[in-house]
């Protein structure tokens, strides 16, 4: 199936919109900059279907509120979240609500393009499901107890320092466990690791999605 790859860049910072638009256009995407989440929601229902690059920190409605309203309004467009440095808790909330990926500012062009390519894979197959719970549980089974503890902390949106404090180990040791965990799960980004963790959670409690 061939579709026009339209990206809505929703960010109140004009310089961010212009920079992201420049990179995406040069990579072959069609771009529609939007200056706020409120403005995007006004046009989204009747708009051409595409993917959304959505900033978290905006006035009136933040990115998480916009994402939740999209779900309520039945606006079925894959979302990639833009977060500031250290906003891991926000990134986790966004992914738990269905975001495809998240990018931490400042981001590299390659990371932006890869995230949007992944979003369009999701868009091109509306029936694409998250990783099967059974496969997620198999992957998690290879983790040691400490590696699972670190992943649990990340799934809760905790930074490395807090995880270290809770486990009574050093932040450097958390980094080592985190690197080992990602290698065993065969993932290259935290977003991928979170998706596996969420899939396993759904296996344990099928009502998780209904409650969130």
KELUMSE-65297 format. One record per residue: x, y, z of N, C-alpha, C, O, CB in turn; residue in one letter; residue number from 0; chain. Coordinates in steps of 0.001 Angstrom, whole numbers. Glycine has a CB too. Example, Ala and Ser with C-alpha at 12.3 -4.5 7.8 and 13.67 -1.06 7.14 Angstrom:
2
       n_x       n_y       n_z      ca_x      ca_y      ca_z       c_x       c_y       c_z       o_x       o_y       o_z      cb_x      cb_y      cb_z   residuo   num   cadena
     13190     -5690      7800     12300     -4500      7800     13200     -3300      7800     14236     -3319      8465     11308     -4473      9046         A     0        A
     12850     -2250      7080     13670     -1060      7140     12900        30      7870     13409      1138      8039     14084      -598      5725         S     1        A
END
This chain:
212
       n_x       n_y       n_z      ca_x      ca_y      ca_z       c_x       c_y       c_z       o_x       o_y       o_z      cb_x      cb_y      cb_z   residuo   num   cadena
       847     -1188         0         0         0         0       882      1236         0      1842      1317       766      -958         6      1220         X     0        A
       562      2195      -851      1350      3415      -936       522      4586      -441      -593      4793      -921      1835      3661     -2379         X     1        A
      1035      5353       500       333      6516      1000      1275      7695      1002      2494      7529      1051      -233      6264      2403         X     2        A
       714      8882       949      1532     10071      1052      1937     10240      2501      1096     10196      3398       785     11322       528         X     3        A
      3208     10430      2725      3716     10440      4092      3654     11865      4650      4593     12649      4515      5170      9890      4146         X     4        A
      2532     12166      5271      2273     13490      5821      2559     13507      7317      2053     12670      8063       821     13916      5548         X     5        A
      3375     14466      7748      3706     14614      9165      3176     15952      9676      3494     17006      9125      5240     14511      9390         X     6        A
      2373     15901     10725      1936     17113     11420      2951     17412     12519      3122     16610     13437       484     16948     12014         X     7        A
      3619     18548     12437      4587     18950     13464      3878     19895     14421      3640     21055     14087      5862     19632     12831         X     8        A
      3540     19409     15604      2758     20181     16564      3672     20660     17684      4029     19893     18578      1583     19338     17134         X     9        A
      4047     21932     17627      4992     22501     18590      4791     24008     18619      4645     24633     17568      6473     22139     18224         X    10        A
      4783     24601     19810      4571     26043     19915      5835     26848     19617      5779     28072     19507      4066     26387     21296         X    11        A
      6970     26170     19488      8250     26834     19197      8464     26869     17682      8654     25832     17047      9441     26098     19908         X    12        A
      8430     28073     17118      8550     28214     15668      9867     27665     15142      9907     27068     14066      8414     29667     15276         X    13        A
     10949     27865     15898     12261     27389     15437     12309     25869     15376     12940     25304     14484     13373     27907     16358         X    14        A
     11643     25202     16322     11580     23736     16312     10772     23257     15117     11160     22309     14436     10963     23201     17625         X    15        A
      9649     23916     14866      8814     23529     13722      9589     23672     12414      9543     22790     11556      7530     24384     13675         X    16        A
     10301     24791     12270     11032     25032     11024     12176     24040     10844     12413     23551      9739     11574     26457     10997         X    17        A
     12886     23745     11934     14004     22810     11868     13534     21402     11516     14092     20757     10628     14756     22792     13194         X    18        A
     12497     20929     12224     11975     19582     11957     11397     19501     10551     11573     18495      9864     10900     19199     12995         X    19        A
     10697     20570     10113     10113     20579      8774     11193     20486      7708     11036     19770      6719      9276     21839      8563         X    20        A
     12284     21207      7909     13391     21187      6949     13957     19780      6811     14153     19287      5700     14499     22164      7379         X    21        A
     14220     19134      7949     14806     17790      7917     13850     16778      7285     14267     15934      6492     15178     17341      9334         X    22        A
     12564     16867      7640     11599     15891      7135     11331     16084      5644     11213     15108      4904     10291     15991      7916         X    23        A
     11235     17324      5207     11010     17558      3773     12164     17020      2939     11953     16434      1877     10820     19056      3496         X    24        A
     13378     17222      3422     14545     16734      2691     14614     15212      2685     15302     14617      1855     15818     17304      3293         X    25        A
     13889     14580      3624     13851     13114      3661     12658     12566      2888     12420     11359      2885     13803     12620      5106         X    26        A
     11899     13458      2226     10807     12997      1382      9428     13009      2005      8477     12508      1404     11094     11654       944         X    27        A
      9297     13569      3198      7985     13645      3841      7267     14936      3443      7901     15947      3140      8130     13565      5376         X    28        A
      5956     14882      3449      5140     16086      3347      4912     16595      4770      4685     15799      5681      3770     15805      2601         X    29        A
      4970     17900      4967      4934     18446      6330      3820     19473      6481      3580     20290      5591      6284     19082      6689         X    30        A
      3144     19415      7626      2124     20405      7986      2432     20921      9395      2068     20273     10376       675     19786      7912         X    31        A
      3102     22090      9513      3401     22634     10842      2127     23165     11504      1293     23783     10843      4463     23758     10744         X    32        A
      1981     22924     12803       830     23410     13573      1366     24023     14865      2207     23428     15539      -203     22247     13875         X    33        A
       875     25219     15207      1503     25993     16280      1087     25605     17689      1685     26090     18649      1206     27417     16081         X    34        A
        81     24746     17849      -333     24338     19194     -1167     23071     19137     -1688     22693     18088     -1124     25458     19883         X    35        A
     -1279     22428     20286     -2109     21240     20369     -3575     21560     20141     -4291     20794     19496     -1930     20574     21709         X    36        A
     -4020     22692     20671     -5407     23115     20500     -5712     23316     19017     -6756     22885     18528     -5686     24414     21293         X    37        A
     -4795     23973     18306     -4988     24209     16870     -5024     22890     16103     -5799     22743     15158     -3868     25112     16317         X    38        A
     -4197     21939     16502     -4184     20646     15823     -5501     19908     16016     -6050     19356     15063     -3027     19792     16330         X    39        A
     -6009     19894     17245     -7255     19177     17519     -8433     19774     16750     -9385     19066     16420     -7551     19194     19016         X    40        A
     -8371     21065     16467     -9451     21720     15724     -9538     21210     14285    -10620     21156     13700     -9246     23236     15724         X    41        A
     -8383     20834     13722     -8377     20404     12324     -8275     18898     12149     -8517     18376     11060     -7245     21057     11605         X    42        A
     -7914     18192     13232     -7501     16787     13097     -8586     15854     12575     -8305     14971     11764     -7033     16282     14415         X    43        A
     -9820     16039     13030    -10885     15097     12638    -11126     15086     11137    -11368     14037     10542    -12183     15444     13353         X    44        A
    -11055     16279     10526    -11309     16342      9099    -10055     16392      8264    -10121     16604      7054    -12141     17517      8793         X    45        A
     -8892     16197      8906     -7618     16344      8208     -7203     15051      7515     -7659     13959      7856     -6532     16780      9183         X    46        A
     -6333     15211      6540     -5735     14049      5889     -4972     13235      6925     -4291     13788      7789     -4796     14480      4725         X    47        A
     -5095     11928      6828     -4463     11060      7829     -2953     11038      7632     -2459     10938      6508     -5033      9626      7748         X    48        A
     -2237     11132      8734      -787     11090      8688      -245     10700     10044      -935     10049     10827      -212     12436      8246         X    49        A
       980     11092     10327      1595     10854     11635      1847     12196     12310      1911     13232     11647      2924     10044     11497         X    50        A
      1988     12171     13628      2081     13405     14400      3375     13434     15203      3663     12525     15981       869     13551     15332         X    51        A
      4150     14498     14998      5323     14772     15830      4856     15780     16861      4645     16948     16536      6566     15313     14981         X    52        A
      4693     15343     18097      3958     16100     19110      4853     16498     20280      5386     15643     20987      2775     15284     19618         X    53        A
      5011     17800     20473      5800     18290     21598      5012     18123     22895      3785     18225     22902      6194     19772     21388         X    54        A
      5722     17867     23986      5059     17670     25270      4722     19000     25940      3597     19198     26399      5936     16831     26189         X    55        A
      5688     19906     25997      5511     21123     26790      4995     22269     25921      5763     22962     25253      6836     21522     27461         X    56        A
      3664     22450     25949      3019     23519     25210      1983     24192     26106      1454     23551     27014      2364     22979     23914         X    57        A
      1682     25476     25871       638     26150     26652      -743     25644     26288      -918     24965     25276       704     27656     26444         X    58        A
     -1718     25976     27111     -3132     25577     26946     -3323     24080     27132     -3955     23655     28100     -3644     25989     25563         X    59        A
     -2788     23271     26220     -2838     21814     26364     -1458     21261     26098      -844     21569     25076     -3886     21177     25401         X    60        A
      -957     20430     27032       350     19827     26783       186     18600     25887      -933     18193     25576      1044     19442     28118         X    61        A
      1300     18024     25481      1266     16929     24531       499     15714     25022      -200     15068     24241      2646     16530     24191         X    62        A
       622     15390     26318       -99     14236     26851     -1607     14469     26813     -2371     13550     26522       353     13939     28287         X    63        A
     -2037     15701     27106     -3464     16023     27041     -3981     15942     25605     -5087     15462     25356     -3722     17424     27614         X    64        A
     -3162     16419     24670     -3540     16331     23255     -3659     14873     22833     -4600     14496     22135     -2510     17064     22364         X    65        A
     -2696     14053     23262     -2710     12629     22925     -3968     11950     23478     -4606     11161     22782     -1444     11935     23472         X    66        A
     -4319     12256     24720     -5519     11673     25323     -6781     12122     24586     -7707     11333     24398     -5611     12059     26808         X    67        A
     -6816     13391     24169     -7984     13885     23442     -8084     13230     22069     -9184     12956     21589     -7920     15413     23296         X    68        A
     -6949     12981     21442     -6952     12263     20164     -7599     10890     20322     -8385     10466     19476     -5515     12114     19622         X    69        A
     -7266     10206     21401     -7832      8879     21662     -9344      8981     21849    -10103      8191     21286     -7177      8238     22912         X    70        A
     -9781      9979     22658    -11215     10160     22903    -11969     10498     21628    -13101     10056     21430    -11438     11254     23934         X    71        A
    -11330     11292     20755    -11986     11730     19523    -11859     10718     18389    -12384     10935     17297    -11411     13050     19082         X    72        A
    -11164      9618     18647    -10995      8604     17610    -10084      9039     16483    -10234      8584     15348    -12320      8232     17049         X    73        A
     -9132      9923     16787     -8175     10395     15779     -7026      9388     15729     -6129      9402     16571     -7647     11855     16112         X    74        A
     -7076      8524     14732     -6153      7393     14650     -4923      7760     13823     -4795      7367     12664     -6856      6165     14043         X    75        A
     -4026      8520     14442     -2767      8883     13800     -1618      8534     14749     -1621      8958     15905     -2742     10405     13420         X    76        A
      -639      7765     14270       501      7428     15126      1216      8679     15620      1377      9649     14880      1483      6532     14373         X    77        A
      1641      8645     16876      2267      9802     17520      3710      9493     17910      4007      8442     18478      1463     10227     18762         X    78        A
      4598     10433     17591      5964     10426     18117      6080     11646     19019      5812     12769     18592      7054     10445     16956         X    79        A
      6475     11427     20251      6517     12486     21261      7894     13158     21291      8925     12492     21195      6174     11914     22652         X    80        A
      7890     14484     21424      9122     15248     21654      9180     15637     23123      8256     16270     23634      9188     16518     20736         X    81        A
     10250     15267     23802     10392     15607     25218     11673     16381     25453     12596     16349     24639     10373     14344     26086         X    82        A
     11713     17080     26583     12934     17743     27003     13827     16761     27731     13400     15650     28048     12622     18950     27893         X    83        A
     15060     17155     27998     16008     16283     28683     15488     15913     30068     15083     16780     30843     17384     16961     28792         X    84        A
     15504     14635     30367     15110     14171     31697     13626     13915     31865     13187     13565     32961     15535     15158     32704         X    85        A
     12842     14078     30811     11395     13867     30922     11022     12406     30699     10088     12112     29953     10651     14750     29921         X    86        A
     11738     11497     31332     11498     10075     31119     10106      9670     31585      9459      8840     30947     12551      9249     31843         X    87        A
      9633     10251     32700      8301      9898     33205      7229     10264     32185      6280      9508     31977      8023     10607     34549         X    88        A
      7379     11424     31549      6423     11856     30540      6482     10938     29325      5447     10570     28768      6693     13310     30127         X    89        A
      7692     10569     28916      7848      9676     27769      7171      8331     28034      6519      7769     27153      9341      9467     27449         X    90        A
      7331      7829     29243      6709      6545     29604      5187      6657     29556      4516      5764     29039      7167      6094     31015         X    91        A
      4637      7754     30095      3183      7947     30046      2683      7981     28609      1649      7395     28287      2787      9241     30768         X    92        A
      3428      8675     27746      3019      8786     26343      3039      7425     25659      2124      7095     24904      3934      9765     25592         X    93        A
      4070      6638     25917      4165      5325     25287      3132      4366     25851      2606      3520     25128      5562      4750     25467         X    94        A
      2842      4492     27125      1801      3642     27711       449      3951     27062      -410      3078     26945      1726      3848     29252         X    95        A
       276      5205     26644      -972      5618     25992      -969      5327     24495     -1948      5605     23803     -1212      7100     26219         X    96        A
       150      4758     23988       148      4323     22604      1088      5032     21656      1088      4741     20460     -1173      4453     22094         X    97        A
      1902      5970     22166      2861      6632     21282      3807      5599     20677      4177      4623     21331      3659      7716     22050         X    98        A
      4196      5823     19420      5088      4893     18728      6501      4982     19285      7186      3972     19440      5096      5175     17223         X    99        A
      6924      6199     19581      8302      6416     20008      8380      7777     20681      7403      8526     20698      9297      6324     18803         X   100        A
      9543      8093     21233      9762      9442     21730     11176      9879     21388     12093      9063     21292      9519      9518     23254         X   101        A
     11333     11178     21206     12635     11773     20924     12926     12808     21991     12058     13596     22364     12677     12408     19503         X   102        A
     14147     12798     22474     14557     13757     23479     15319     14895     22802     16277     14656     22066     15424     13077     24570         X   103        A
     14894     16124     23050     15570     17287     22476     16914     17503     23175     17023     17279     24380     14682     18555     22597         X   104        A
     17927     17931     22439     17996     18035     20981     18214     16642     20372     18895     15803     20963     19138     19007     20551         X   105        A
     17646     16407     19218     17728     15095     18582     18500     15206     17271     18592     16278     16673     16313     14513     18335         X   106        A
     19045     14091     16845     19764     14038     15571     18777     13778     14431     17721     13177     14629     20863     12938     15604         X   107        A
     19140     14240     13245     18284     14043     12074     17987     12564     11866     16853     12200     11557     18944     14631     10819         X   108        A
     18995     11706     12031     18813     10273     11805     17768      9692     12760     16966      8840     12378     20148      9534     11971         X   109        A
     17794     10170     14014     16830      9673     14997     15411     10111     14643     14464      9339     14791     17198     10165     16403         X   110        A
     15268     11342     14180     13960     11853     13774     13407     11057     12600     12249     10638     12618     14055     13340     13407         X   111        A
     14223     10853     11593     13772     10117     10402     13396      8689     10763     12371      8182     10309     14865     10116      9317         X   112        A
     14226      8032     11584     13945      6643     11976     12630      6542     12739     11852      5612     12526     15090      6085     12834         X   113        A
     12382      7510     13638     11146      7490     14421      9930      7679     13524      8910      7017     13713     11178      8577     15500         X   114        A
     10031      8580     12546      8900      8812     11655      8691      7636     10700      7553      7301     10372      9111     10099     10862         X   115        A
      9766      7016     10260      9626      5814      9414      8873      4733     10182      8004      4059      9629     11026      5281      8957         X   116        A
      9209      4572     11448      8533      3573     12279      7053      3920     12436      6195      3037     12416      9208      3473     13665         X   117        A
      6761      5216     12592      5373      5649     12726      4571      5328     11464      3404      4947     11546      5311      7152     13023         X   118        A
      5202      5483     10299      4476      5219      9057      4300      3729      8802      3365      3328      8109      5198      5857      7886         X   119        A
      5179      2911      9346      4937      1464      9294      3637      1157     10040      2816       364      9581      6139       664      9914         X   120        A
      3468      1798     11193      2236      1615     11971      1019      2131     11199       -40      1504     11200      2347      2338     13330         X   121        A
      1185      3280     10541        72      3882      9818      -348      3035      8622     -1540      2917      8338       442      5281      9356         X   122        A
       615      2446      7922       307      1700      6710      -420       395      6982     -1034      -175      6080      1565      1419      5957         X   123        A
      -356       -79      8212     -1087     -1282      8576     -1881      -981      9834     -1368     -1122     10944      -126     -2496      8788         X   124        A
     -3123      -569      9669     -3951      -177     10804     -4181     -1326     11772     -4551     -1099     12925     -5277       352     10318         X   125        A
     -3966     -2570     11314     -4183     -3725     12176     -2905     -4190     12865     -2890     -5214     13549     -4767     -4860     11372         X   126        A
     -1827     -3419     12675      -565     -3807     13303      -704     -3743     14816     -1089     -2708     15361       593     -2899     12826         X   127        A
      -402     -4811     15481      -546     -4874     16929       806     -4740     17599      1856     -4948     16991     -1221     -6179     17351         X   128        A
       741     -4385     18875      1969     -4368     19666      2518     -5791     19744      1811     -6764     19480      1712     -3787     21096         X   129        A
      3770     -5887     20104      4405     -7194     20225      3530     -8140     21039      3003     -7764     22086      5792     -7063     20871         X   130        A
      3382     -9348     20561      2575    -10340     21264      3073    -10513     22689      4277    -10561     22942      2601    -11684     20524         X   131        A
      2125    -10604     23616      2488    -10726     25018      3358    -11952     25272      4277    -11911     26090      1240    -10789     25875         X   132        A
      3063    -13049     24563      3830    -14275     24778      5295    -14077     24387      6196    -14552     25079      3219    -15436     23977         X   133        A
      5532    -13369     23266      6907    -13120     22846      7618    -12213     23838      8798    -12406     24130      6938    -12500     21446         X   134        A
      6894    -11218     24358      7490    -10301     25325      7925    -11063     26580      9006    -10825     27118      6492     -9177     25692         X   135        A
      7078    -11971     27032      7409    -12729     28249      8617    -13632     28025      9428    -13820     28932      6203    -13573     28702         X   136        A
      8741    -14187     26830      9903    -15020     26519     11178    -14181     26577     12186    -14611     27137      9751    -15678     25124         X   137        A
     11127    -12991     26000     12311    -12127     26018     12686    -11715     27439     13862    -11698     27805     12070    -10882     25163         X   138        A
     11675    -11385     28228     11952    -10934     29601     12496    -12056     30478     13175    -11801     31472     10686    -10364     30230         X   139        A
     12197    -13285     30109     12636    -14424     30917     14150    -14544     30993     14680    -15181     31903     12060    -15701     30361         X   140        A
     14853    -13929     30032     16310    -14044     30016     16987    -13036     30938     18201    -13097     31129     16824    -13864     28608         X   141        A
     16227    -12118     31509     16808    -11092     32367     17085    -11624     33768     16358    -12476     34278     15885     -9887     32443         X   142        A
     18139    -11111     34377     18386    -11414     35785     17406    -10609     36633     16727     -9711     36137     19866    -11095     36183         X   143        A
     17346    -10945     37911     16453    -10213     38807     16739     -8728     38841     15820     -7911     38798     16552    -10767     40193         X   144        A
     18026     -8373     38917     18400     -6961     38970     18082     -6243     37662     17647     -5091     37674     19883     -6823     39288         X   145        A
     18299     -6920     36535     17971     -6311     35246     16475     -6066     35130     16051     -5046     34588     18451     -7198     34092         X   146        A
     15671     -7003     35639     14219     -6823     35643     13830     -5671     36564     12929     -4894     36249     13510     -8122     36081         X   147        A
     14519     -5564     37715     14245     -4466     38642     14483     -3113     37966     13704     -2176     38139     15123     -4594     39904         X   148        A
     15570     -3026     37196     15887     -1777     36495     14816     -1480     35450     14370      -339     35323     17286     -1860     35827         X   149        A
     14404     -2500     34706     13352     -2301     33711     12051     -1863     34380     11353      -988     33867     13127     -3590     32903         X   150        A
     11723     -2467     35521     10507     -2081     36246     10564      -608     36641      9561       103     36573     10318     -2962     37501         X   151        A
     11751      -159     37055     11910      1250     37405     11689      2155     36205     11047      3200     36313     13290      1494     37986         X   152        A
     12224      1749     35064     12045      2531     33834     10582      2554     33406     10082      3579     32943     12913      1959     32701         X   153        A
      9897      1421     33563      8471      1361     33224      7643      2269     34131      6561      2716     33752      7962       -82     33325         X   154        A
      8157      2536     35327      7479      3445     36260      7842      4896     35994      7338      5802     36659      7828      3084     37698         X   155        A
      8724      5116     35011      9117      6473     34666     10183      7074     35557     10317      8295     35637      7938      7339     34693         X   156        A
     10948      6215     36234     11961      6712     37158     13297      6931     36458     13669      6154     35579     12134      5742     38320         X   157        A
     14030      7989     36841     15373      8191     36298     16362      7227     36947     16067      6626     37981     15831      9649     36510         X   158        A
     17533      7084     36335     18539      6152     36840     18891      6391     38306     19046      5440     39072     19786      6248     36003         X   159        A
     19017      7663     38698     19424      7979     40078     18393      7476     41089     18755      6964     42149     19622      9498     40245         X   160        A
     17116      7623     40760     16069      7159     41676     16040      5639     41740     15875      5060     42814     14696      7693     41241         X   161        A
     16202      4995     40585     16266      3531     40566     17430      3044     41417     17299      2081     42173     16404      3007     39121         X   162        A
     18569      3716     41288     19760      3350     42068     19474      3465     43559     19820      2571     44330     20961      4244     41686         X   163        A
     18847      4555     43963     18525      4774     45382     17582      3689     45892     17792      3121     46963     17890      6169     45587         X   164        A
     16540      3410     45108     15552      2406     45525     16168      1011     45658     15768       232     46523     14397      2365     44529         X   165        A
     17144       700     44794     17755      -634     44806     18993      -711     45693     19540     -1791     45916     18122     -1043     43398         X   166        A
     19430       441     46195     20609       447     47067     21907       192     46324     22842      -394     46870     20450      -580     48144         X   167        A
     21960       641     45058     23165       479     44245     23542      1834     43649     22795      2802     43793     22948      -587     43119         X   168        A
     24674      1909     42990     25126      3175     42423     24475      3433     41068     24081      2486     40387     26649      3183     42285         X   169        A
     24353      4706     40663     23820      5019     39334     24626      4350     38217     24063      3938     37203     23803      6530     39122         X   170        A
     25941      4243     38406     26773      3594     37399     26400      2119     37252     26390      1584     36143     28258      3733     37762         X   171        A
     26095      1466     38375     25685        60     38325     24338       -77     37615     24121     -1031     36869     25603      -533     39752         X   172        A
     23443       870     37846     22161       872     37132     22400       968     35630     21751       269     34851     21266      2043     37612         X   173        A
     23327      1830     35222     23646      1982     33798     24141       665     33199     23806       327     32064     24705      3078     33602         X   174        A
     24939       -73     33971     25451     -1359     33496     24314     -2365     33350     24210     -3052     32334     26526     -1904     34457         X   175        A
     23460     -2447     34375     22308     -3351     34288     21399     -2962     33119     20877     -3821     32408     21509     -3335     35611         X   176        A
     21224     -1658     32936     20360     -1174     31846     20929     -1561     30483     20188     -1991     29599     20191       358     31930         X   177        A
     22235     -1408     30313     22880     -1784     29048     22761     -3282     28810     22482     -3710     27690     24362     -1365     29049         X   178        A
     22972     -4089     29859     22847     -5542     29726     21419     -5946     29392     21182     -6837     28576     23296     -6235     31012         X   179        A
     20462     -5266     30044     19042     -5548     29806     18678     -5290     28348     17987     -6098     27727     18156     -4693     30732         X   180        A
     19142     -4165     27800     18813     -3816     26424     19477     -4763     25427     18909     -5078     24381     19229     -2382     26135         X   181        A
     20683     -5212     25761     21364     -6169     24888     20615     -7501     24863     20425     -8087     23798     22819     -6384     25353         X   182        A
     20191     -7976     26028     19475     -9248     26093     18105     -9170     25408     17647    -10148     24817     19304     -9676     27550         X   183        A
     17460     -8013     25488     16155     -7848     24847     16287     -7582     23354     15291     -7553     22630     15386     -6712     25506         X   184        A
     17525     -7386     22895     17827     -7122     21484     17138     -5846     20998     16510     -5821     19939     17396     -8314     20614         X   185        A
     17275     -4786     21805     16699     -3489     21436     17797     -2441     21387     18841     -2573     22025     15590     -3067     22434         X   186        A
     17535     -1402     20616     18520      -331     20467     18120       959     21161     18921      1889     21263     18752       -57     19018         X   187        A
     16886      1018     21638     16429      2250     22287     15573      1921     23497     15031       822     23619     15640      3129     21300         X   188        A
     15462      2896     24388     14611      2724     25562     13166      2524     25145     12443      1752     25775     14731      3929     26499         X   189        A
     12730      3214     24087     11351      3074     23626     11025      1616     23293      9951      1124     23639     11108      3964     22399         X   190        A
     11941       934     22630     11711      -475     22281     11613     -1336     23537     10767     -2227     23618     12838      -998     21369         X   191        A
     12478     -1071     24516     12440     -1829     25763     11119     -1602     26494     10546     -2536     27056     13620     -1439     26665         X   192        A
     10638      -356     26484      9365       -55     27139      8214      -803     26484      7323     -1299     27174      9095      1447     27109         X   193        A
      8224      -888     25148      7140     -1597     24461      7084     -3064     24874      6002     -3626     25046      7312     -1490     22944         X   194        A
      8263     -3685     25032      8300     -5080     25467      7742     -5203     26884      6964     -6110     27180      9743     -5633     25404         X   195        A
      8150     -4278     27754      7654     -4293     29125      6150     -4114     29210      5483     -4800     29986      8330     -3221     29922         X   196        A
      5607     -3190     28412      4167     -2952     28415      3404     -4161     27885      2337     -4503     28395      3832     -1718     27583         X   197        A
      3961     -4809     26853      3309     -6006     26302      3231     -7105     27353      2219     -7797     27462      4067     -6516     25058         X   198        A
      4303     -7262     28124      4304     -8276     29180      3309     -7922     30283      2664     -8807     30845      5713     -8430     29772         X   199        A
      3184     -6632     30595      2209     -6200     31597       791     -6562     31168       -27     -6986     31984      2318     -4687     31837         X   200        A
       506     -6388     29864      -828     -6717     29373     -1109     -8214     29471     -2255     -8631     29637      -987     -6250     27932         X   201        A
       -47     -9019     29365      -220    -10462     29503      -643    -10815     30928     -1432    -11732     31152      1080    -11199     29131         X   202        A
       -98    -10062     31882      -430    -10323     33284     -1814     -9780     33648     -2529    -10365     34461       627     -9705     34198         X   203        A
     -2183     -8629     33021     -3464     -7999     33324     -4070     -7431     32049     -3738     -6309     31667     -3295     -6890     34387         X   204        A
     -4948     -8171     31379     -5565     -7730     30118     -6357     -6449     30239     -6662     -5818     29227     -6459     -8798     29593         X   205        A
     -6707     -6038     31481     -7517     -4840     31680     -6686     -3576     31767     -7239     -2489     31933     -8341     -4981     32924         X   206        A
     -5365     -3691     31658     -4490     -2514     31782     -4863     -1461     30772     -5005      -293     31135     -3023     -2902     31607         X   207        A
     -5028     -1829     29512     -5339      -865     28459     -6678      -178     28715     -6846      1005     28419     -5357     -1557     27094         X   208        A
     -7634      -936     29270     -8948      -378     29491     -8928       660     30615     -9737      1588     30632     -9936     -1486     29811         X   209        A
     -7987       488     31554     -7938      1385     32702     -7147      2638     32409     -7361      3660     33061     -7346       679     33890         X   210        A
     -6219      2593     31427     -5354      3726     31173     -6020      4750     30270     -5420      5777     29953     -4058      3261     30560         X   211        A
END
